[in-house]
């Protein structure tokens, strides 16, 4: 290990401090400030802050020509109440680091300490602390930020912890690893009337009922492949909670999910056509909007080769990924593939560990040294 036992203890303490003060997507100002203050003692050559919101990047540049390797972690927590009994549980009501992003930040902090002590032989390393992963907005905002042009990587790497896989074992594959998804919000607007005279209004009742079934039917929930589709209705509301009013408005939220971006385009078209048909048939106004938009996450073969070599040289077992990857959940790291070869690997958090987004989840501290070793090995293999 490239860090001392005392440094590992300090980084674990740092991770637990982050765990106690989670901030959700778009609100990570204090988290970013904590990270920036911790990075300063590693003497990066440059820190770029306010990237795509509250994101920041620490640059370790030896000054010799060579590629740029970016390692990415996430800043945000979740709007979920933590019920864990650990001493470092969240102190913020209704919010928790229940996906392990605190641990991912700690892994990059371990890298920062190592890079502060010894730069690579050539090129530079960018440690990217990205905002707003949980709602899919962060990677896109970072890439759109003019400041990112000076940080553009030649190789982008990341990891995510994975409950359900043996502690310290890894999953890795090239090709698709996470689905594309987006939240679709449909608003149907008609006209209220007295409940005794519904014919005097324009109620969205039947259109809403038809859409609830029709949207769900657009999903085949088949085996993950190019034709996979899933539509999950997550929320619906009709009218006001009153017995004297025939409803004049309805709202439906649905999550659209596909393996590929191309299939998502087709699914969006089908869902919009269905909503338009139902609205027109009922004489309703229609408004459609989208949130939590995630592109497909696709591992580049070149980047996978770098990670596979690092995992092998660090003696980390890579399990067969065919049954677990690609996964239905989404991840916005895939957007970085638009600027450089990129890959994410998955590090087992334990077969019986609470699952991601569970209210009793906590990141296993044992993964900090494992994850940072893999990334440091990858950095040294590429940059010397």
C-alpha positions in Angstrom: 0.0 0.0 0.0 1.3 3.5 -0.9 -0.1 5.0 2.3 0.9 4.6 5.9 -1.5 3.0 8.4 -1.9 6.4 10.1 -2.9 8.0 6.8 -5.5 5.3 6.1 -7.0 5.9 9.6 -7.2 9.6 8.8 -8.9 9.0 5.5 -11.4 6.7 7.2 -12.1 9.4 9.7 -12.6 11.9 6.8 -15.0 9.5 5.1 -17.1 9.2 8.3 -17.2 13.0 8.7 -18.5 13.3 5.2 -21.1 10.6 6.0 -22.4 12.6 8.9 -23.1 15.7 6.7 -24.7 14.5 3.5 -25.9 17.0 0.8 -28.1 16.1 -2.0 -27.7 16.8 -5.7 -27.0 20.4 -6.5 -26.5 21.4 -2.9 -23.0 20.0 -2.3 -21.3 23.3 -1.4 -20.2 22.3 2.1 -19.1 18.9 1.0 -17.0 20.5 -1.8 -15.4 22.9 0.7 -14.5 20.0 3.0 -12.9 18.1 0.1 -11.0 21.2 -1.1 -9.6 21.9 2.4 -8.4 18.3 2.7 -6.8 18.4 -0.8 -4.8 21.5 0.0 -2.4 19.6 2.2 -1.5 17.3 -0.7 -0.2 20.3 -2.7 -2.0 19.8 -6.1 -0.7 21.9 -8.9 -4.1 23.3 -9.4 -7.6 23.1 -8.0 -10.5 24.0 -10.2 -13.7 24.7 -8.2 -17.4 25.3 -9.0 -17.3 22.9 -12.0 -20.8 22.3 -13.3 -22.1 23.5 -10.0 -20.2 22.5 -6.8 -17.8 20.1 -8.6 -14.1 20.5 -8.2 -10.9 18.9 -9.7 -7.4 18.6 -8.3 -4.7 18.4 -10.9 -1.3 16.7 -10.3 0.9 17.7 -13.2 4.5 16.6 -13.5 5.2 19.0 -16.3 6.4 16.4 -18.8 4.4 15.6 -21.9 2.0 12.7 -21.5 -1.7 11.8 -21.4 -4.2 13.0 -18.8 -5.8 10.4 -16.6 -9.0 11.4 -14.8 -10.4 9.5 -11.8 -13.9 10.5 -10.9 -15.9 10.3 -7.6 -19.3 11.8 -6.7 -20.1 14.4 -4.1 -23.9 14.0 -3.5 -25.9 12.0 -1.0 -29.6 11.0 -1.2 -32.9 12.4 0.2 -33.4 9.3 2.3 -33.6 9.1 6.1 -30.7 6.9 7.5 -31.8 4.4 10.1 -28.3 3.0 10.8 -27.0 2.7 14.3 -23.4 3.4 13.4 -21.8 6.1 15.5 -21.1 8.2 12.3 -24.7 8.1 11.0 -26.1 11.1 9.2 -26.9 14.1 11.4 -29.1 15.7 8.7 -32.7 14.8 8.8 -34.0 13.1 5.7 -30.6 12.8 4.0 -28.0 10.2 3.9 -24.9 8.9 2.1 -26.6 5.7 1.3 -25.0 5.0 -2.1 -21.4 5.1 -0.9 -20.3 8.4 -2.5 -18.6 9.3 0.8 -16.4 6.2 0.3 -15.7 7.0 -3.3 -14.5 10.5 -2.3 -12.3 8.9 0.4 -10.7 6.7 -2.3 -9.8 9.8 -4.3 -8.4 11.4 -1.2 -6.1 8.5 -0.7 -4.9 9.0 -4.2 -4.4 12.6 -3.5 -2.1 11.8 -0.6 -0.1 9.4 -2.7 0.2 11.7 -5.7 1.2 14.6 -3.4 4.1 12.5 -2.2 5.1 11.2 -5.6 3.9 12.5 -9.0 3.8 10.2 -12.0 6.8 10.2 -14.4 4.8 12.1 -17.1 1.4 13.5 -18.0 -1.0 14.5 -15.3 -3.8 13.2 -13.1 -7.1 14.9 -12.6 -9.1 13.9 -9.5 -12.7 14.8 -10.4 -15.2 15.3 -7.6 -18.4 15.5 -9.5 -21.7 17.0 -8.3 -25.2 15.8 -8.9 -24.7 12.2 -10.0 -27.9 11.0 -8.3 -30.2 13.1 -10.5 -28.2 12.6 -13.7 -27.3 16.3 -14.1 -23.8 16.4 -12.8 -21.6 14.9 -15.6 -23.4 16.9 -18.2 -23.0 20.1 -16.3 -19.3 19.4 -15.8 -18.8 18.7 -19.5 -20.7 21.8 -20.4 -18.6 24.0 -18.1 -16.0 26.1 -20.1 -13.4 25.3 -17.4 -13.5 21.6 -18.2 -11.8 22.2 -21.6 -8.4 22.7 -19.7 -9.0 19.4 -17.8 -10.1 17.2 -20.7 -8.8 13.7 -20.1 -7.3 11.1 -22.5 -8.6 8.3 -20.2 -11.4 8.4 -17.6 -11.8 5.8 -14.8 -14.3 5.4 -12.0 -15.6 2.7 -9.6 -18.8 2.0 -7.7 -19.2 -0.2 -4.7 -21.5 -3.2 -5.2 -23.4 -4.9 -2.4 -24.3 -8.5 -3.2 -20.7 -9.2 -4.4 -18.1 -10.7 -2.1 -16.2 -8.0 -0.2 -13.2 -6.9 -2.1 -13.9 -8.8 -5.3 -14.5 -6.9 -8.5 -16.8 -6.9 -11.5 -15.5 -5.6 -14.9 -16.6 -5.9 -18.5 -16.4 -3.9 -21.6 -19.5 -2.7 -23.4 -22.7 -1.6 -21.7 -22.7 -1.7 -17.9 -25.6 0.6 -16.9 -29.0 1.4 -18.5 -30.1 4.7 -19.9 -33.1 6.1 -18.0 -35.2 9.3 -17.7 -38.1 10.5 -15.6 -41.1 11.5 -17.8 -43.6 13.9 -16.2 -47.0 14.1 -18.0 -49.5 16.8 -17.1 -53.1 16.6 -18.5 -55.1 19.7 -18.1 -58.9 20.0 -18.7 -61.5 21.9 -16.7 -63.1 21.4 -13.3 -66.8 21.3 -12.7 -69.2 20.5 -9.9 -69.1 16.8 -9.1 -72.9 16.6 -9.8 -72.4 18.0 -13.3 -69.2 16.3 -14.6 -70.5 17.0 -18.1 -69.8 20.7 -17.6 -66.1 20.1 -17.3 -63.3 18.3 -19.1 -62.0 15.5 -16.8 -58.7 13.7 -17.5 -59.9 10.6 -15.6 -60.2 8.2 -18.5 -57.1 9.5 -20.3 -55.1 9.1 -17.1 -56.4 5.5 -16.7 -55.5 4.6 -20.2 -52.0 6.1 -19.9 -51.3 4.2 -16.6 -51.8 1.0 -18.4 -50.5 2.1 -21.8 -47.2 3.4 -20.5 -46.5 0.3 -18.5 -47.3 -1.8 -21.6 -44.5 -0.1 -23.5 -42.0 -1.9 -21.4 -41.2 -5.5 -22.1 -38.9 -6.0 -19.1 -37.1 -8.7 -21.2 -33.6 -9.9 -20.7 -31.1 -7.0 -20.9 -30.3 -6.5 -24.5 -30.7 -4.0 -27.3 -34.5 -4.3 -27.3 -34.9 -4.1 -23.5 -37.5 -1.6 -22.3 -39.1 -0.9 -18.9 -41.6 1.8 -17.9 -42.3 2.2 -14.2 -45.1 4.5 -13.1 -43.8 6.1 -9.9 -46.4 8.7 -9.1 -49.9 9.7 -10.2 -52.3 12.4 -9.0 -55.9 13.2 -10.2 -57.8 16.3 -9.2 -58.1 17.7 -5.7 -58.9 15.7 -2.6 -62.5 16.9 -2.5 -65.8 15.1 -3.1 -67.5 18.1 -4.7 -65.2 18.7 -7.6 -64.9 16.8 -10.9 -61.2 16.8 -11.6 -59.6 19.2 -14.1 -56.0 18.1 -14.0 -53.9 14.9 -13.7 -50.2 14.2 -13.4 -48.3 11.1 -14.1 -44.6 10.4 -13.4 -43.0 7.5 -15.1 -39.4 6.2 -15.4 -38.3 5.1 -18.9 -35.4 2.6 -19.0 -33.5 1.0 -21.8 -30.1 -0.6 -22.3 -29.1 1.7 -25.2 -29.4 5.3 -26.0 -30.9 4.4 -29.4 -33.6 2.3 -27.9 -34.4 5.2 -25.4 -35.0 7.5 -28.4 -37.6 5.1 -29.7 -39.2 4.6 -26.3 -39.5 8.3 -25.7 -41.2 8.7 -29.1 -43.7 6.0 -28.4 -44.5 7.3 -24.9 -45.0 10.9 -26.2 -47.2 9.6 -29.1 -49.3 7.7 -26.6 -49.7 10.8 -24.3 -50.6 13.0 -27.3 -53.2 10.6 -28.6 -54.9 10.3 -25.2 -54.9 14.1 -24.6 -56.3 14.9 -28.0 -59.0 12.2 -27.7 -60.2 13.7 -24.4 -59.8 17.4 -25.4 -57.0 18.0 -22.9 -54.0 20.2 -22.9 -50.8 18.3 -22.6 -47.4 19.2 -21.1 -44.5 16.8 -21.1 -41.1 17.4 -19.3 -38.1 15.3 -18.4 -35.9 15.0 -15.3 -33.2 12.7 -14.1 -31.9 12.0 -17.6 -29.2 9.4 -17.7 -27.4 8.2 -20.8 -26.2 4.6 -21.3 -23.0 3.9 -19.4 -20.6 2.0 -21.8 -17.1 0.8 -20.9 -14.5 1.4 -23.6 -12.3 -1.7 -24.3 -9.1 0.4 -24.1 -10.0 1.7 -20.6 -11.2 -1.8 -19.5 -7.8 -3.2 -20.4 -6.1 -0.6 -18.1 -8.4 -1.5 -15.2 -8.1 -5.3 -15.8 -4.3 -5.1 -15.7 -4.4 -3.0 -12.5 -6.8 -5.4 -10.8 -4.7 -8.4 -11.7 -1.5 -6.8 -10.5 -3.1 -5.9 -7.2 -4.3 -9.5 -6.7 -8.0 -8.6 -6.7 -10.3 -11.3 -7.9 -12.5 -10.4 -10.8 -15.7 -12.4 -10.8 -17.8 -13.4 -13.8 -19.9 -10.4 -14.5 -22.4 -11.8 -17.0 -25.1 -12.3 -14.4 -24.8 -8.9 -12.8 -23.7 -6.6 -15.6 -25.1 -4.7 -17.3 -27.3 -3.6 -14.5 -30.7 -1.9 -14.8 -29.7 1.0 -12.5 -28.4 4.1 -14.2 -25.1 6.0 -13.8 -24.1 9.3 -15.4 -20.3 8.5 -15.7 -21.0 7.2 -19.1 -21.1 10.8 -20.5 -17.4 11.1 -20.1 -17.0 8.5 -22.8 -18.0 11.3 -25.2 -14.6 13.0 -24.6 -12.3 10.0 -23.8 -12.1 6.3 -23.5 -13.7 5.5 -20.1 -14.6 2.6 -17.9 -16.1 1.9 -14.5 -15.4 -1.2 -12.4 -17.5 -2.4 -9.4 -16.0 -3.4 -6.1 -17.9 -5.8 -3.9 -19.2 -4.5 -0.6 -20.2 -7.9 0.7 -22.7 -10.6 -0.3 -25.0 -9.7 2.7 -24.3 -6.0 2.8 -27.3 -3.7 2.8 -28.1 -2.7 -0.8 -27.5 0.7 -2.3 -30.2 3.3 -1.3 -31.3 1.1 1.6 -31.8 3.3 4.7 -29.3 1.1 6.7 -26.5 1.1 4.1 -23.0 2.3 5.0 -19.8 2.2 2.9 -17.3 -0.5 3.9 -14.1 1.2 4.9 -12.1 -1.8 3.8 -12.7 -0.7 0.2 -10.8 2.6 0.6 -7.4 1.0 0.4 -8.5 -1.6 -2.2 -10.0 1.0 -4.6 -7.2 3.5 -4.2 -4.6 0.7 -4.9 -6.3 -0.2 -8.1 -6.4 3.4 -9.4 -2.9 4.2 -8.3 -1.6 1.0 -10.1 -3.6 2.1 -13.2 -2.1 5.6 -13.0 1.5 4.3 -12.7 1.0 1.8 -15.5 -0.2 4.6 -17.9 2.0 7.5 -16.7 4.9 5.7 -15.1 
